[in-house]
Amino acid sequence: MKVKIVDVAKEANVSVATVSRVVNNIPLVNQETRERVLAAIKRTGYKPNAIARSLKIQRTNTIGIMIPDITNPYYTQIVRGAEDVCGIYHYNIILTNTDFDPDKERKALNVLIEKQCDGIIYVGKDLSDEMQKELIDAPSEVVLGCIPDNSGFLSGVLINNEVAAYELAIEILKMGHKKFLIFFDEYEAGYIYQERKKGFLRAFAEWNIEFDDTRFLRAKLSLSGGYHMMEEAINSGVDFTCVFCFNDQIALGAIRYAEEQGKKIPDDISICGFNNFWIAEWTRPQITTVAQPMYDIGAIATRLLIKMCEKEDQTIKNVFVPHEVLIRGSVAPIES
């Protein structure tokens, strides 16, 4: 038989109102009575009604997370970081996958609002004007993951993509490479795309490297995308010694096609990835990449969001977390 709050009150010899105050952590009960109620709850096995509790305290202790694709390890680590922090602060998570689809994003946001999430983390590679407005107008607190907000109304947690791409390019230029291709996302307008592009082009300009958009190849952010871009690159006859890839999955696909054509990595073609997906250090050769602390991005974004939900800190800010350029075996120096 289901234990009710009145059963706990009888067991502890207190009123139903007192049990309710203890359950909802309202500081109007002395310590001795609180301990007696908690002991009664434990003996009876009472489980508070979460919905009723949230109505009373006007909070659900729930955070919604909008990510493009949980199967992508880039986003999996963000969710893990968020979940670990939620566990510490006794928050629950509702997760939605949006597939970079604006309609799915709107529907996911509406679901999270209907579920009365106290806060929402929006993770993406860009922030459209329409989604920006909806997030600003949302009744829940909002923090962005991996992208900033240029309006000043939303906080974000991310790396400096422009600086990261610049630093990676400089390291490769120092190794003697001068002929590059860039394998990037098919969505050119995205924030991350544009920031990394700026970083690469800044480095090329400083080293007087001629480069134009004909050396940008674009496809889906996937193993197959990298595979087909390398196929296009090799079959085009364009001369290149190094490829910068938008992420490590693209780099893996590019390596696969190059090796199928008898090319040696890095002797014939050097390849760089981005994000430091875990498998990048288990391949042979290991992939040169930029490490993004995705777990930390999820954890910091969640802690920031919980502070906002609990009115501890309402400051709007962009938090930039450190990245690291990792030079590994998929890049070799060019002999002069």
Protein Blocks (a to p, Z undefined) as FASTA:
>chain_A
ZZdfklmmmmnopafklmmmmmnopafbcfklmmmmmmmmmmnopacdfklmmmmnopah
iacdddfblklmklmmmmmmmmmmmmmnopacddddeklpaklmmmmmmmmmmnopabdc
dddfbdcfklmmmmmmpmbdcddehiacfklpaccddddfklmmmmmmmmmmmnopabdc
ddddfblmbmklmmmmmmmmmmmmmnopacdfklpccddddfklmmmmmmmmmmnopacf
bdcdfblklmmmmmmmmmmnopacfklpccddehjaaklmmpccddddddddfklmmmmm
mmmmmmmmnomaccdcdddddddddddfkbccddZZ
